[in-house]
Structures are given as C-alpha cells and as structure tokens.
C-alpha cells in the first residue's frame, strides 16, 4: 500500500454503562450471542462451525441494508454458509468464497435444496444395511457395545500420511473402523444427486457424535469413546437434512454459488460490479488454526490427504495464526506505512523480548499481525472491482489480545484500512463484549459498516 498516512484515529467506544451492567448481570445471555437459536436450526444445523456467527446477525444487516430479490449478497469468508443460507431464505441471490475445501463443500451443500428427500432417506437406509452387514461379518453389532478383542479384527485405518494430520486420539480405532466401512458403502453412490448431502450428514455425525472431539471454543479431546453407534448417528443426520428439504419442496428459491477461492483474489471468480452487499466474518488475528476445526472430517472424508496438501491449503488463507505463516509471505507490504499496525507489531516484539519468549511460533507473533492486516487490506482493495456503486458491507470482527496480551482493536484498524482504499466508514456497531481474563479488559466484537461509492477506484492507493 503506497501510504496509510490517512489514518483515522477512532476513540475507543466504551459500551454504555447501563449495557455493561446488564452484561455483567446476565453473562449467560452475552455468552450465548453466537449460539444457534432453535428456530434457526433448519439448514444451518446440517453442519456448522462452533465459531460461526449467528443467523440473526445476518438477518439484522439484510434488513438494515434494505436488500431485496434484485440484489446480490457476497460472503468472501463464507465458512459453512450462514450468510448464504439466510440470503437464500430471503429470496436473495448469494455468492460465497471459501478457501478451506471442506468448509466450501459444506456451504455448497447447505444451499443445495433441489434434492429429493425421500430418495435421500431410502438410499441412506440401503447404504446403512450394507454397512451393517459388512460389520456383522466381523462380529460387530453397531447397536451394541463391542465386547470382543479389537486386536482380533482387521480394523480399517487411514493412510499413514493422512493419519498424521489428525489430533491425537480425536477418534478411537473402532469408531473409525465403522466410519470407514460406512464410507466405503456410501461411495458406491458417489455419482448420485443426493450423495453430497449424505456425505455432509456423515461429517456432522463424525464430529459431534462419533469422535472424541470437544469444542470450548478451542478444539480439544474429551474422554475417548471405545465404541459408539456410527450408522444410527449418520441416519439421524440424514433424516434432519431430509426433513428440511421436505419443508422447501416445490418452492422456488434463487441459486447460490460457492467458489473454492482465496478472498484476497475475489476478482478472479466474481464478475465486475455484480455485488450489492457484503456480510461476512473474516478470521481474527489470533492463534486459532482454523484448519484444526475441520481437520477430522477433512481427513477422514478425503478432502486433505497429506501434509503437503494442508500446506498449500493454508497458503490460500489470510494469515491469522503462526501455524499458517511461510517464508515467502509478503502481504505485510500492504501496511508497511501504517503507523498503528507497525506500533502494535513493535509492542508485541518488545514484550516477547522482555518475557524471554523464544519459541519458533512466538518469534512469528509480530509478523503474523502485520501479515493479517496486510492480507485484509489486500482483500479490501481487490474487492472493489466486484462491487456495484452504493454497495454496503458488514464485517464482523473482534478485539484480540492473543499475542502476549498486546491489545489489537481489530474493528478500528479494519475501518482505517478500508477508508485508505476508498470505502466510506458508515459506523461500527457493537455486537457483544466478552471479558478477557488475561488482560482484565472487555473485548469488543463489532460489526464494521462500510459503503462503496464506486468512483475512480483504480486511482485509489493500493
């Protein structure tokens, strides 16, 4: 970026005292702002990140932007498709970009409503019976805990290269064996129209019923399950999908497209001046490796096969954690003259020295901070070509203090970067606050509201 001297100094907007008191008195409400309401489970609940932003927040901005069926909505960091599903419900055309291949798969399935639900369930039962027969031939009854000796069974296993990508003990040997047996039977129907929905159902069952994973919100390992019903868990997820499809059967909804693409290169896959609104939640600058959230299902279902594929995948992400930083990365050049981002990076590096933090990851904290904001600046600059004049944008982002407790006011910095490349800052709305025990401060999760006037963007600084 040529110059970031046009820095906007935004005062830190403290929450209203009454609202703060209410938040402190009702922590449960504040902490559940991201949870999925019962009335929102249709389609969203087919598969969902624990960290996904809630459908009601998307609806708020669809309303605030006064969008109609004449408009096109874009989510350039679409994850598992919250914005896309809500837009489709409203009769709006929507486009998603997602660089994670499994999340791309999930979001594309969740907006595909043209599948016969009865055919889906009947074929799923056939597949289930085939898998049950296969397991019974080995003396395994999926509906009853296995009482035999595992070493006497030829258990199916993942390829060693794929297995090394998993978190240790994320799935126990027998549940994995049964999952792979079911997957083998399911792949017989790979060319069928309903196959992707059945596969997504298996992914959801795998993560939330079959595996040993727990989310809080970091992904971790709970007490290992020696055995668990696999086929029944999958059929339950299939039925959930089929019931939602029955609800929309015979009704007309617009198509939604999801591209496997880098959000910093939206112009490669989206036509110029075709988007009226953006509603999205990009990654935050912290130490969350977002590939870990989907690692088990990505590996077991074959979306990532080895370390080399994982590395190439991470290169298509905006850098937001040190496990996805590479020697050749240069997005930091976009914010080389931004004084506040440079100050934050300097503060992180200074504190690292003071604390004697010297691991390979800790040495990257300052750099990944600059790469993150550089990547977001690059994204915002590239995005301009696909926006129609008057386009409205909402970015859900949060304050962070993951890097040695140095505060990063993400929303304020993102607003500044956007203005430097020609966007109008309409405002910054408070979504929720959360108390950071490390810094003893309230961290704000905010929605940065922008507008694109569409004038002479080619001559704006890059």
N, C-alpha and C positions, 0 to 999 in steps of 0.2 A: 504494500500500500504506500503510495507516494508520501502522504502526510496524514497524520492523525492529530494535527495541531488544533483542529476544531473541536477539541474535547469539550463535551458537555459535562459540567460539574453539577450532578444531581444531589441535592441534600438527601441524606438517608431518611426515608419516610418512616418514622416510628408508627406502629399501629396505634389506633385510637385507644386511649386509656380504658374506656369502658369495654371496648372489644378485647383488650388484653386481659382485663379482669374476668370477662366471660370465658376466654380461652383457658385461663388458669383454673377456673372453677369447673369447666367442662372439657377436660383433657380428652376424654373418650371421643367426644364429637369431633374435636380438632384432629385427633389422630386417625379418625376413620374417614377423613375427607377424600382419601384416594380409593376407598373400598367400593365394591360394586353393589349398588342397591338391588334388592330383589327384583324390582320392576325393570331393571336394565339387563337382566341376565340373558335374554334372547340374543342369539348370535355372538354377543360379546363373550359369553361364557363357554363357547366352543373351545377356546384356548386363549389364555390371557397372561401377560406378564404380571407378576406381583406388583411391579413398579409402574404399571400402566396408569396414565391419568384417567379420571373417571368420565363416563359418558355425559354426565350432567354438565360438566365444564365445557365440553364441546357444544352442547345444545345452547348454553348461555351465549356463546360467541356466534353461533349460527343465527341466533335471534338478534344479537347486538349489531351484527353486520347486515341484517335485513336481507338475507340471501334467499333466493327463490330458485325454481327449477330452471331458470335461464342462466344460472351461474355455475361455475366450475370451482370446486374446492380442491386444494392440494395439501397433502401432508408429506413433506420431504423427509421426515424421520418417522415413518408411519408405524414401525414396530409391529404389533399384532392387530392394527387396523381400527382402533377406536374411532378416530375421526371419519374413516371411510364408512364404517357401519352406520354411524349416526347420520352422515350425509345421505347415504342411500335410503335410510328410513324416511328422511325428509323429502325424497324425490330429487335430490341434487346429484349431478354428476361429480365424481370424485376421482382423484389420481393420487396414488401413493408411491413414494420412493422408499426402498429399504435395502440396505447393503448386506444384512445378515440373511443368508439363504433360507434358514428355517423360518425366521420371522416373516420373510417375504412369502414363503409358502403358506403360512398360517393366515396372514392377512388376505391373500388372494382367495383362499378357500372360504373365508368368512364373509366375503361379499359375492360369492357364487351361490345364488339361490335358485338356480334352474336345474335342480336335481330331483328326481322322483323319490320322495321319502319312503314310499312303500317298497320300491325296488332296493333302495339302500338297506333297509332293515332285513328284507328277505334274504338278500345275498350275504349280509353280515351273519345271519344265522347259519347259512350254509358253510361259510368260512369257519365259524365257531365250531360247528360239528366236525369239520375236517381236522381242526387243530386239536379238539378234544380226543378224537380217535388216535391221532398221532401220539399224544401224550399217554393215553391209556395203554398203548402198545409198549410203553416203557414202564408201566406200573404206576403212572402218575394220574391222580384224580384232581383236577383243578379246583373242585369244590370242597375238597377236604385237605387238611394239612398233611403234607408228605411225612410218612413215618419211617421210610426206608433209609438206606445208606447212600448218600449222594455219590460217593466215590465208585459205586457200582453202576452208575448211569453215565452214558456218554452224553455229557452236557454240551449243548451248543454254546459257543463262545464267540466273542467279537474277534476280528482280525487284531493281532498284537499292536499294529500301528494305531488303529482306531481306539483300542482299549486304553492305551497310554494317555489319551486325551481326556479321559474321564476323571472326575474327582474320585479319590479312593473311597470304596465302599458305597458309592452312590446307588448301586443296585446289587442285590445279593445274587449268588450264582443260579439258584433255582428259578426265581422270578425272571431273571434274564433269559434263561433257557426257554421258559414257557413263552416269553415275549417274542423271542426269535423264531420259535415254532409257529406262533400265530402269524408273524410277519411273513414267513415262508408261504403259508397258506393264502394269505391276503394278496401277495404279489402275483398269484395266478390270475387275478382280476385286474392287473395293472392298467390295461387298456380301456377299462370301463369308465363310464361317465362319473360314477359315484366313488371311484377308487380314492381320490384325493380326500374326500370327506371321511371315508373310513380310516384313512391313514392319519388324518388330523385327530380323529377320535382316539386312536391308539397313542398318539403323542400326549394327549391330555391325560389319559389313564396312566400312562407310563410315569409322568411327572408327579401327579397328585395322588395316585393310589398304589402303584406298583413299586416305585422306587423308595429309597431311603432318604430322599432329599427333604429338606425343610427350608422355609424362607422366613426371614425375620428382620428386615427385608433382605439381608445378605443370604446367599445360598449357602447351606451347610448340610451336614449329615446328621440324621437322627438315629435312634437305635435301629440296627439292621433287622430287617424282616427276613427270617429264614425262608418263609413261604407266604404267598398271598394269592388270592384268586385273580388271575390275569384275564381270562376270557370274559368273565362276568363284568369286570370293571370296564373292559372295552365295549361290551354290548350296552352298558349303561350310558356311555358317552355317545355311542351311535344313536341310541334312542333319543337322547337330548337334542342332537342335531336334527334328526328326523321330525321331531315334534315342532321345532321352529320352522322347518321347511314346510310343514303342513299348514302352518299359520299364514304363510305368504303365497301358498299355491294358488295359481290362477290370477294373481295380482301383478301389476306391471310396475317395475322399478328400473331406474336407469342403470346402465352398465358402469362399473367402477374398474379402473385399471391399476394394477400394481406392478411397478418396474423394479427389477433387481438392479439397483444403481446406487452410485455414490452421490450423496446430497450436495456435494461441492461441485457437481457437474450435471445439474438438472437440465441445462440446455441441451444436453446430448440426447435426451429421450422425450422431452416435452416441447411441443410446438411453441414458437414465439408468440407472445401476447395472447395466451389462451387461458390464463388462470385469473379468477376474480378474487379469491380469498385463500389464505394460508392459515391453518390451525394445526399446531404441532407442538411437540415437546422433545427438543433435542437432548442428547446426553448432557450431563452436568460435568464440570471439571472436578473430578474426584477419583478415587481409586477403585471404582466399580468396573470390573471387566464384564461388559455386557454379554460377551460370548459364553461366560460361565453360566448365565441364567438359562440358556438354551442348550448347554453342552450335551447333556444326556440324550435328549431327543434328537439333536443334530447328528450325533454319532451313531446311536442305535438304528435310526431310520435311514442312515446313509447320506446325509447332507454334507457331512465333513468326514473324510476318511483318514487323514493323517496330519502331521504337524505342518507340513508344507502348505497344505490347503488352508489350514487355520491361519497361518501367517499371511497368505495372500488375501484372505478374507479381511483380516484386521487392517490391512493397508487401505481398504475402501471406506474406513470409518473416519469421522472426525476424531482426532486423538483426544481422549478424555481420561486415560489412565496409563500408568507407566508400562503396563504389560503390552501395550499396543504402540510403542514408540520405536522407530527404526532410524538407523544412522542417516539414511538418505532423506528423511523428512525435512521439509523446508517451509511448511505453512507459516512458521513464525516470522517469515519475511513480511507477511501482510500487516503485522502490528509492530514492526521494528521501530517506528517512531511514535508509538502510543505511550505517553509518559506514565499513565496509571498502571497499565499492564506490566510495563517494564519495572515499575516500582514494586509491584506485588511479587514478581519473579525474583527481584533482588532481595526482598524481605525473606522469601522462602529460602533462598540460598544462604543468606546470612544466618538465619536461625538454624539451618542444617549444620553449619559450621560450629555455631555456639553449642549445639547439643551433641556434637560428635557423631551425627548420623552419617554413616559412610557406606551403606549397602548400595548395590547397583541400582535398585529401584529408587532409593532416597536421593541418589545423585541426579535422578531424572525429574524430580518434582518441579523445579523451576522451569525446565524445558517443556514439560508436558503442559504446564499452564499457558505458556506462550503459544505452543502448537494448537491448543484447544481454541483459544480466541482467534488465532490466525486462521484456523480452519473454518470457524464461524464467520469471520469476515469474508473469506473466500466464498463461502456458501451464499451469503447475502449479496455479494457482488454478482455472482453468477446468476442468481435467481431473478435478477431484474429483467432479463431478456424474456422470461416466460410470463411476466405479469402484465395484465391489462392496466391502462391508466385508471387510477382510482382504486386499485386493489387494496384490500385490507388484510392485515396479518396479525396473528396472535401467537406468541412464543411463550410457552410455559417453562420457566427456568427457576432454579433455586440458588440461594446463597450457599456457599460451601466453605468449610474450614478443614478440609481433609489433609491439606499439606502443611503439617507441623503447626496447625492452629492459626495459620495466617488467613485472615478473613478475605473471601472473594465475593464481592457483591455482583453476582453474575448478571442479574437483570439490568442494573445500571450500566455495566460495561457493554452488554449486548446492545442496549439502546444507543449508546455512544457510537459503537461501530456501525450501526445501521444508519445513523444520521450522517456519518462521514462519507457514506457511499450513496447518499441522496434520498433516503427514506425520511418521512416525517414521523416524529415521535408523537403519537396521539396521547399516550399515557402509560402508566404502569399500575396495573390492578393487583391488589393483594389477594392471593388465593387462600393461603393459610400460613401459619407460623409453626415452627417446631423448636423446642429448646435443645440447644447443643450442650451436652454435659461437659465436653472438652473445653469449650470457650466460655461457658456460662452466659451465652447470649442467645437471643431469639433469632433464628434463621428464617428468612422470608422466602416463601415460594410465591412467585409472582407471574403475572401474565403481561408481557411487553407488547403493547399495541402499536402497530406501525401502519403507515399508509404510503402507497407508492403513486406519485403523480405522473410518472411515465415520461417526463420531459428530459430530453438530452442526456439520457443515462450513459451513452457512450463517452461523454465528455466528463463524467464524474470521476473522481480519483479511484484508482484500483489498488 
